[in-house]
Amino acid sequence: MRWISAVLLGAFVGAASANDVGQVKVTKGVAHVERDGARMPVVVGMPIRQSDKLVTGADGTVGVTFADNSLLSAGPNSTLVVDKFSFNASTHEGQFDASLQRGTLAVISGKMVKQSPDAMRIRTPASILGVRGTEFVVKVADPGS
Amino acid sequence: MTARTTLCVVLALLACSCATPIREETVVVLPGPDGKSGTVVVQREGARQVLDSPYAANVVRGDGSLEASRASALQISESFGTTLAALPARPTTFLLYFITAKDELTAESTADLDKVLADMRTRPVPDIAVTGHTDTVGTSEYNDRLSMQRAERVKGFLTGIGIPPDRIQTAGRGKRELLVPTADGIDEPRNRRVEINVR
């Protein structure tokens, strides 16, 4: 029964904490999270917190589901930072700021954007993207390319 | 050195200081499951572009200029296929209904709990968000409390069928999000529900 393995994996990566704002649902290849100066390999089931930096290698991808049902995935050779995430499940108010420093990102926005259209912003080195409830992709070319 | 050559040198220095190359950036809005798209507003310094149709794109060029563009489905799959493949499965939504002013499920909804379990089994690390809702009978405070009770009750059912409690978050949204819009004080059965997001 697949459910059993999921439960065991859940126990392995640790119980949910109040600081968790999302969870890794998908990952392939080399990817790690930088948190409080430490570097941890990304595994499915891992909780994601505010200020986490996700870094993927040449064959790496990471997909995260956030508390408001926002879905984000980083492609290979990418650096994505969760700058700020807050969400009130009763009022649906919140704020979601993330930065794509390099690489590719895919986004399906979640509940907080439906509540307030300015709640989600994605920063890139050159611009700021205001998200009004949609699906989109972003690419930041590597230096020199 | 003449004033003119001095000016030239200053301009050249300014050009150098600005020469940190801007990396090309591309943003493309995609169609949702219904074929429509929402909106992304791209801002760079003074410039602003609104992308509000499927495959509408914006490119920041190396010189810093914003350029409107349009992508094709083929270009998206070539440039973003690997990234899109890593998106988590969309959350599934189940609605369970309650008997008036109680935190008891209707018989039909009790049977629907099995569907939640079946959906969870298709996901690698499922977690569940349970959100209670009420009709508009009663005060906001009363309905906030009742909606939370309903969410907790459903969490109880789910843990009863073997789902670990630390995988289930609950919230009460009271009468803020009516499935069927009504005036205040209306006993509308379809508004007395709990939304389960399996994700």
Interface residues (C-beta under 8 A of the other chain):
Chain A: M1 R2 W3 A6 V7 L9 G10 A15 A16 Q23 V24 K25 V26 T27 K28 V44 G45 T61 V62 G63 V64 T65 A67 N69 L71 L72 S73 A74 G75 P76 S78 A89 S90 T91 H92 R102 T104 L105 A106 I108 S109 T124 P125 A126 S127 I128 L129 G130 V131 R132 G133 T134 E135 F136 V137 V138 K139 V140 A141 D142 P143 S145
Chain B: P21 I22 R23 E24 E25 T26 V27 V28 V29 L30 P31 G32 S37 G38 T39 V40 V41 V42 Q43 R44 L51 V60 G64 L66 I76 S79 F80 T82 T83 L84 A85 A86 L87 P88 A89 R90 P91 M120 R121 R123 P124 V125 P126 D127 A129 T131 D144 G162 P164 D166 R167 Q169 A171 G172 R173 G174 R176 E177 N197 R199
